Amino acid sequence: MAATDSAPESVPSGAAPPPPPSSVQHPRRRWQCVLSFTAARDRFLRRRFLSAGLRPFSVRLPSPAGTTTVVHWGPYLAKLLAAGFDPVVPDLLFFGGSSSTVEDWTDTFQAKTIKAAMDAMGVRRFAVVGVSYGGFVGYRMAAMYPEAVERVVMVSSGVCIEEDDLAAGLFPVTDIKEAAELLVPRRAEDVRRLVKLTFVRPPPIMPSCFLKDYIDVMGSDHIQEKTKLLHALISDRKLSDLPKITQPTLIIWGEKDQVFPMELAHRLERHLGENSRLVVVKNAGHAANLEKSKEEVQKC
């Protein structure tokens, strides 16, 4: 099972009125997004999943349930299927198509919801793979349901973070409010900053209309809820409160990750001891699973 967070653009509206006949204007050219490239990419990735034999489904639970998950797992689909895996790729609550009326923002509630969905599908034992926020949920599932979770893969997931790390200067932000503004972007300039922190080699040109399209298609839903998820995740967090899972755990990390620096990877390896193995992806940042997908498959 692959669990991810994450979570991902609008066409500018309201054209300026024409100038009066007596005036002459030389307007500066601006990028005009006629089509949504984000939506087109999402449709393309979903077709890849369908052509590989995966089918979308919804599970309605007693308590109804970031980028969509297809973005994160598209590069790995063929390899997973060829290796004999049967992937289940859920949208976590408030990402993609999942939502809830229950006001519980903890990773524990996320873990309970995914486990209930797996039970509803009749899947009793499975491995979990989590990227970034998805790793927090996958780790919590492994701690809560050791009889169900056989193995764990943590990709760029800073579960060993402490709230004090923000003020200590370990991250490019100094408090939870600033972290939420960065990780739940609402403006084109916020997305631009996040991309530059996430990738070692970000796109050299990022037109604002593309970034707005990204926000409108992938990131405009559940902004308040995602912000609350982040607050619940970091507020008063201490390493001493983190349970030590017993499953064999593979830790994958980009060596130049600026969102969750390498220090957190080493912490996790020390926390789990002999039960874990750390693999460092060279010249990759927080989005190592997208920047270096071939290298990650080989290292696994």
C-alpha positions as CSV (number, residue, x, y, z in Angstrom):
1,M,0.0,0.0,0.0
2,A,1.3,3.4,-0.9
3,A,0.2,6.3,1.4
4,T,1.1,9.9,0.5
5,D,0.4,13.2,1.5
6,S,0.7,15.4,-0.4
7,A,-1.1,17.1,-1.9
8,P,-0.6,19.4,-5.6
9,E,-3.9,26.6,-11.7
10,S,-6.4,29.2,-12.9
11,V,-6.9,31.1,-16.1
12,P,-6.5,34.8,-15.4
13,S,-10.0,36.4,-15.6
14,G,-11.2,39.9,-16.1
15,A,-9.4,41.4,-19.1
16,A,-8.6,45.1,-19.0
17,P,-11.0,47.4,-20.9
18,P,-9.8,48.5,-24.4
19,P,-7.9,51.9,-24.6
20,P,-9.7,54.9,-26.0
21,P,-9.2,55.4,-29.7
22,S,-6.8,58.4,-29.2
23,S,-4.4,56.5,-27.0
24,V,-1.7,54.1,-28.0
25,Q,-0.6,51.3,-25.7
26,H,2.2,48.7,-25.9
27,P,1.1,46.2,-23.3
28,R,3.8,43.8,-22.0
29,R,3.2,40.2,-23.1
30,R,2.0,37.9,-20.3
31,W,1.6,34.2,-20.2
32,Q,-2.0,33.2,-20.9
33,C,-3.0,29.7,-19.8
34,V,-5.6,28.5,-22.2
35,L,-5.6,24.9,-21.0
36,S,-5.0,23.5,-17.5
37,F,-1.7,21.6,-17.8
38,T,-2.1,20.3,-14.3
39,A,-5.5,18.7,-15.1
40,A,-4.2,17.3,-18.3
41,R,-1.2,15.7,-16.5
42,D,-3.6,14.2,-13.9
43,R,-5.8,12.7,-16.6
44,F,-2.7,11.2,-18.3
45,L,-1.5,9.6,-15.1
46,R,-4.9,8.2,-14.3
47,R,-5.0,6.6,-17.7
48,R,-1.7,5.0,-17.1
49,F,-3.1,3.5,-13.9
50,L,-6.2,2.2,-15.7
51,S,-4.1,0.7,-18.6
52,A,-2.0,-1.1,-16.0
53,G,-5.1,-2.8,-14.6
54,L,-5.7,-0.6,-11.5
55,R,-9.2,0.6,-11.0
56,P,-10.5,3.6,-8.9
57,F,-12.9,2.9,-6.1
58,S,-14.4,4.7,-3.1
59,V,-15.0,3.3,0.4
60,R,-17.7,5.0,2.5
61,L,-16.8,4.4,6.1
62,P,-19.1,4.9,9.2
63,S,-17.1,8.2,9.8
64,P,-16.9,9.5,6.2
65,A,-13.6,10.0,5.0
66,G,-2.0,17.2,-1.7
67,T,-1.4,16.3,-4.6
68,T,-3.3,13.2,-5.6
69,T,-1.5,10.0,-5.2
70,V,-1.2,9.3,-8.9
71,V,1.4,12.1,-9.1
72,H,3.7,10.4,-6.6
73,W,3.3,6.8,-7.8
74,G,3.0,7.1,-11.6
75,P,6.8,6.5,-12.1
76,Y,6.8,3.3,-10.0
77,L,3.6,1.7,-11.3
78,A,5.2,-0.6,-14.0
79,K,8.0,-1.7,-11.6
80,L,5.6,-2.5,-8.8
81,L,3.4,-4.6,-11.0
82,A,6.3,-6.4,-12.6
83,A,7.6,-7.3,-9.1
84,G,4.3,-9.0,-8.3
85,F,2.9,-6.3,-6.0
86,D,-0.8,-5.4,-5.9
87,P,-0.7,-1.6,-5.2
88,V,-3.5,0.1,-3.3
89,V,-2.9,3.9,-3.7
90,P,-5.2,5.8,-1.4
91,D,-5.9,9.5,-1.2
92,L,-5.4,10.5,2.4
93,L,-8.1,12.5,4.1
94,F,-8.3,16.0,2.6
95,F,-6.1,15.1,-0.3
96,G,-7.4,14.2,-3.7
97,G,-10.9,12.7,-3.4
98,S,-11.0,11.9,0.3
99,S,-12.7,14.0,3.0
100,S,-14.3,13.6,6.4
101,T,-16.9,15.4,8.5
102,V,-15.0,14.3,11.7
103,E,-12.9,17.2,13.1
104,D,-9.9,15.0,14.0
105,W,-6.6,16.3,12.5
106,T,-4.2,13.7,13.9
107,D,-2.2,11.2,12.0
108,T,-3.8,8.6,14.3
109,F,-7.2,9.3,12.8
110,Q,-5.7,9.1,9.3
111,A,-4.2,5.7,10.2
112,K,-7.5,4.4,11.5
113,T,-9.3,5.6,8.4
114,I,-6.8,3.9,6.0
115,K,-6.9,0.7,8.1
116,A,-10.7,0.7,8.0
117,A,-10.6,1.1,4.2
118,M,-8.2,-1.9,3.9
119,D,-10.5,-4.0,6.1
120,A,-13.4,-3.0,4.0
121,M,-11.5,-4.3,0.9
122,G,-10.6,-7.5,2.7
123,V,-6.9,-6.8,2.8
124,R,-5.5,-8.1,6.1
125,R,-1.8,-7.9,5.7
126,F,0.2,-5.4,3.7
127,A,3.3,-3.2,3.5
128,V,3.1,0.5,3.8
129,V,5.1,3.1,1.7
130,G,4.7,6.7,2.7
131,V,6.1,9.9,1.1
132,S,6.5,13.0,3.3
133,Y,3.2,13.4,5.2
134,G,2.1,10.0,4.0
135,G,5.1,8.6,5.9
136,F,3.7,10.0,9.2
137,V,0.5,8.1,8.5
138,G,2.3,4.9,7.4
139,Y,4.5,5.0,10.5
140,R,1.5,5.5,12.8
141,M,-0.3,2.5,11.1
142,A,2.8,0.3,11.7
143,A,2.8,1.2,15.4
144,M,-1.0,0.8,15.8
145,Y,-1.5,-2.4,13.7
146,P,1.7,-4.5,13.9
147,E,-0.3,-7.6,13.1
148,A,-1.4,-6.1,9.7
149,V,1.7,-4.1,8.6
150,E,4.5,-6.4,7.5
151,R,7.1,-3.9,6.2
152,V,7.6,-0.1,6.1
153,V,9.2,2.2,3.6
154,M,9.7,5.8,4.6
155,V,10.5,8.3,1.9
156,S,11.5,11.8,2.9
157,S,9.3,11.6,5.9
158,G,10.4,13.6,9.0
159,V,8.6,11.6,11.7
160,C,11.5,12.3,14.1
161,I,10.9,16.1,13.9
162,E,10.4,18.0,17.2
163,E,8.6,21.3,17.4
164,D,11.7,22.9,19.0
165,D,13.6,22.1,15.7
166,L,11.8,25.0,14.0
167,A,13.1,27.6,16.4
168,A,16.5,25.9,16.5
169,G,17.1,26.7,12.8
170,L,17.0,23.2,11.4
171,F,14.4,24.2,8.7
172,P,13.9,27.2,6.4
173,V,10.9,28.2,8.6
174,T,10.9,29.2,12.3
175,D,7.4,28.4,13.5
176,I,4.3,26.3,12.6
177,K,2.5,29.3,11.1
178,E,5.3,29.9,8.6
179,A,5.5,26.2,7.9
180,A,1.8,26.1,7.0
181,E,2.2,29.1,4.7
182,L,5.0,27.2,2.9
183,L,3.6,23.7,2.8
184,V,0.0,24.7,2.0
185,P,0.6,27.4,-0.6
186,R,-2.2,29.8,-1.6
187,R,-0.3,32.1,-4.0
188,A,1.9,31.6,-7.1
189,E,5.0,33.0,-5.2
190,D,4.4,30.5,-2.4
191,V,4.4,27.6,-4.9
192,R,7.5,28.9,-6.5
193,R,9.3,29.0,-3.2
194,L,8.1,25.5,-2.3
195,V,9.3,24.1,-5.6
196,K,12.7,25.7,-5.2
197,L,13.0,24.1,-1.7
198,T,11.7,20.7,-2.9
199,F,13.8,20.1,-6.0
200,V,17.6,20.3,-6.4
201,R,17.0,21.4,-10.0
202,P,13.7,23.2,-10.1
203,P,12.3,24.3,-13.5
204,P,14.2,27.4,-14.6
205,I,11.0,29.1,-15.7
206,M,7.7,28.9,-13.7
207,P,5.1,31.1,-15.2
208,S,2.6,32.4,-12.6
209,C,-0.4,31.2,-14.6
210,F,0.9,27.6,-14.5
211,L,1.4,27.9,-10.7
212,K,-2.1,29.4,-10.2
213,D,-3.4,26.5,-12.3
214,Y,-1.6,24.1,-10.0
215,I,-3.2,25.7,-6.9
216,D,-6.7,25.7,-8.5
217,V,-6.6,22.1,-9.7
218,M,-4.5,20.4,-7.0
219,G,-4.3,22.6,-4.0
220,S,-7.4,24.8,-3.5
221,D,-9.5,22.2,-1.8
222,H,-9.4,21.7,2.0
223,I,-6.8,24.4,2.6
224,Q,-8.1,25.0,6.1
225,E,-8.2,21.3,6.9
226,K,-4.6,20.8,5.6
227,T,-3.4,23.6,7.7
228,K,-5.0,22.0,10.8
229,L,-3.4,18.7,9.9
230,L,0.0,20.4,9.9
231,H,-0.6,22.1,13.2
232,A,-1.7,18.8,14.8
233,L,1.4,17.0,13.4
234,I,4.0,19.4,14.8
235,S,2.5,21.1,17.9
236,D,4.3,19.8,21.0
237,R,5.9,17.0,19.0
238,K,8.8,15.3,20.8
239,L,11.0,12.4,19.7
240,S,10.6,10.8,23.1
241,D,6.9,10.3,22.4
242,L,7.5,8.5,19.0
243,P,6.8,4.8,19.3
244,K,9.5,2.4,18.1
245,I,8.0,0.2,15.4
246,T,9.2,-3.4,15.0
247,Q,8.7,-4.0,11.3
248,P,11.7,-4.0,8.9
249,T,11.9,-0.4,7.7
250,L,13.6,1.0,4.7
251,I,14.4,4.8,4.9
252,I,14.9,6.6,1.7
253,W,16.1,10.3,1.7
254,G,17.3,12.9,-0.7
255,E,20.8,14.1,0.5
256,K,19.9,17.7,-0.2
257,D,16.4,17.7,1.3
258,Q,15.6,21.2,2.6
259,V,12.1,20.4,3.8
260,F,13.1,17.5,6.1
261,P,16.9,17.7,6.3
262,M,19.1,14.6,6.5
263,E,19.5,15.0,10.2
264,L,15.9,13.6,10.5
265,A,16.8,10.6,8.5
266,H,19.8,9.8,10.8
267,R,17.5,10.3,13.8
268,L,15.0,7.8,12.5
269,E,17.8,5.3,11.7
270,R,19.1,5.7,15.3
271,H,15.6,5.5,16.7
272,L,14.8,2.2,15.0
273,G,18.3,0.7,15.3
274,E,19.0,-2.6,13.5
275,N,15.5,-2.9,12.2
276,S,16.1,-0.1,9.7
277,R,18.3,0.6,6.7
278,L,19.0,4.1,5.3
279,V,19.4,4.7,1.6
280,V,20.6,8.2,0.6
281,V,19.7,9.4,-2.9
282,K,22.5,11.6,-4.3
283,N,21.7,15.0,-5.8
284,A,18.1,14.8,-4.8
285,G,15.9,17.0,-2.6
286,H,12.6,16.4,-0.8
287,A,11.0,15.2,-4.0
288,A,13.5,12.4,-4.4
289,N,10.7,10.1,-5.5
290,L,10.1,12.4,-8.5
291,E,13.5,13.7,-9.2
292,K,15.3,10.4,-9.0
293,S,12.6,7.8,-9.5
294,K,14.9,5.4,-11.4
295,E,17.6,5.6,-8.7
296,E,15.1,4.9,-6.0
297,V,13.7,1.8,-7.7
298,Q,17.3,0.5,-8.1
299,K,18.2,1.2,-4.5
300,C,15.1,-0.6,-3.2
